[in-house]
Amino acid sequence: MSQRSAENASSVEKMMLKLHKSCMDHIEQATGSNELEVNRVLHLEADLAAWLEALESKPETQQFQSAHRDFGLAFYAAMSGLYRQAFSTLRSFLEVTVGATYLSSHEFKRRQWVSGKLDISWKAITSTDSGLYSSPFLEEFCPEAMEEQDEMLANLKQTYRRCSEYIHGNVSTSQMLPTEISYREDITREWLSVAASALSATMHCLMVRYYKDLSQPSKGIVEGSLEDHFSHLVSVRQLLGLPVEGTRS
């Protein structure tokens, strides 16, 4: 290695270590200042892991596991101050998980997606005519959720849109993002809030598509998470055999 090459390598190493130190400082501030929000997200993530365990025999499990790893990367990026990357990877997690859930009901298209011949279409997933929360889909897989379809579809679309605003350079969000790695409590809390929404929306999609087809042991794996996060919904109380009196209709 020439002297000039050695000097360049040393310069790059110093720059990378400086960035690493900035990320470490950010992790301390982000986790220390948002303990409750961080624990909430980790609780939801653990419940999602339980769902993936219950679905491990499904053909789409590889896509679920890959998306789950993406969520871990998104969490790391958010805690490290890499905000745009955190929102981008969170959107990828949401897109792949919900996309695999939707395409599980269209085996031919699912195989085309896995082999790279078909792209995930968010428009198709959220279609009110044939998407995951359309009436025909719910009638076949989870008619109990019919009354909450508008609310759940709106939550799903809003979560996706919020992630997209940070990715595509929306003016208001671009102005919020720091130009260097520095702690921003408002953005950190925003990511944690959107991440919690993404995890909740994902688990509701999994419930709508799969719960009624699960074996009794697999239902036992996920029932705790359903009761923890969705017991206010009539559909969940009906599915779990809980009393419905006093819940909203």
N, C-alpha and C positions, 0 to 999 in steps of 0.2 A: 504494500500500500504506500502510495506517495505521501509526502509530508502534507500536501494540500488536501488530499483525500482524508487523511487522518484528522486534520483540523476541521474539515466539514462534518465528519462523523461525530467529533467531540461537540461541535456546536449544536448539531441536531439532538444529541443526547441531553445536553443541558436544557434545550428548549422543551423536550419531552418531559424531563424530570420536573421542570417548572410547572408545566401543565398538570402533571400528575399531582404535584403538591397542591395546586389550586383545587383540583377535584377532591382531594382528601379533606381539605379545609371545608369545602362545600358539604361533603358528606356529614361531617361533624355538626355543622349548623343545621342542615336540613333534617337530620334524624333527631337532633336534640330539641329543636323548636317545634316539631310536629309529631310528637310521640303518639298521641291519640289517633291522628289521621293515618300515620304509618301503620300502626297496629291494626286499624280497621281494614286497610288494604291487604295486609298480610293475612288477616283472618279470612277475607273473601278469597284470596289466592289459594289458601289451604283448602277451602271448600271447593274451589274449582278443581284442584288436584284430586279430591275425592270423586268428583264427577268423572274425571278422566280415568280413574281406576275402575269405576263402574262400567265404563264404555270401552275398556281395553280390548275387547274381542271384536269390536266393530272395524270394518275395512278402513274407515277414515281416521283410525286412532293415530297413525303416523303424522297426519296433518295437525291433529289436536296437540300432540306432544311437541311438534315443532313450534306451533303458535305459543304454547306454554313457555317454551324457552325464550321466545321473543318477548313475552311479558317480563321475564326476569331481566332481560337486557334493557327493556324500557324503564324498569324500576331503577336499575343501576344508573342509567343515563340521567334520570330525573334527580336522583340523589346526588349525582356528581356535578350537576349544573349544566349538563348538555341538553338543554330544554327542547330545542327543535327536534333533535334525534329521539328524545323521549316520547314526544307526541307522535312522531312518524312511526316509531316501532310499536307504540300502543295501538295506532290505527291498523297496522299490519296484523297485530294479534287479533283485533276485533274482526277484521275482514276475513282472515283465514278461518278462525274458529266458527264464526257465524256462517261463512260460506260453506265450510265442510258440513255443517249441520244441515243447511238447506239442500246441498247437493246430495246428501245421503238419501234423500227421497227421489233422486233422479240418477240412478246408478250409471246409465250410459254417459251422461254429462259429467258425473263425478270422475269416471275413468278418463274421459277426455281432458279434464282439468289436471288430473294427476300426471298424465303423459304429456302435458304442455300444449295440447291442441285447443284448449278452451280457457279463457280468462274468467276470473270471478267477476260477476256483474252485480254491483251493489244495487243497481236499479232493479234487477230481477229479484234479488233477495228481499227487497223492501216493497216490491209491487203489491198494491192493494188487491190486484186481481188474482195473482198466482204465487205471491211471495210467502215468506215464513209466517207472516201474521195475516195472510188473506183468509177470508171466510172458508173457501174450499179446503185450504191446508189445515186450518184448525178443526174443521168438521171431521177430517179423517184422523188427525193425530191427537188433538186435545180440545174437544168441544167445550170443556169446562172453562177454557180461557177466552171464550168468544167475547164476553163482556169487557174484557180488559185489553182487547187487541189494539184499539186506538192509542191508549196510554202507553203500552209497551212498545209499539212501533215508533211513536213519537220519541220515547226515551232513547231507543236504539239509533234513530236518525240524528238526534241532537248530539249524542256522544260522538258519533262518527264525524259530524260536521265540525264539532269543536276541535277535534284532532286535526282535521283538514285545514282549518283556519291557521294553525301554526305551521303547517307544512307548505302551503301554497303562497305564503307571503301576504296574507291579509293585512291591510295597512294597520289596523288597530293592534293586532297581535305582534306584527313585526316591530312596531315601535316599543312594545313592552319588552322584547327580548334583549338582554344585555349583549354588548359586542365582545365581551370577554367572559371568562368563567368567574362569575361573582354571584353570591347568594341573593336571590330575590324571593322573599317570603310569599308574595302574592302569586307568583308563577308556580312555585313549588306546591302551594296549597291548591292552586287550580289543577295541576297535574294529578295530585292525589285524589281530588274530587272527581275528575274525569275518569281516572283509573278505577275508582270504586264503582262509578256508573257503568263502565265497560265490563267489569267483572260481573256485576249484578245482571246487566242485560244479557251477557253471554249465558249465565246459568239459567235465566228464564227461557232463553231460546232452547237450551238443552232439555229443559223440563218439558216444554211444549212438544218437542220432536220425539223425545225418547222415553220419558218417564213411564208411560203406560205399557211400553213393551219390555221394560226391564224385568229380570227375574226378581223374585222376592228378596234373595240375599243382596242383589245389586241395589234394589230400592232402599234397603236398610242402610247402605253406604251413604246415600245422598239425602235421606229424609231429614236428618238433623240440619243440614244447610238450608233446605227448603223451609223448614219451620223457623229457623233463625232469621231468614231474610225476607220471606214472602208470606208469612202467616197472616198478614193483613189482607191478602187476596182471597176472595171466595174460592177461586179455582184451586188454590193450593190446599185450603182447608177441606174442600171436597175430596181432592186426591188423597190427602193424608187421613181422611176420616175424622177430622176435627170438627167440633161444633161450629156452626156458621152464624149463630145468633150473635148480634152485636157487631159484626163486621160490616164493612161497607159493601154495597151491592153495585 
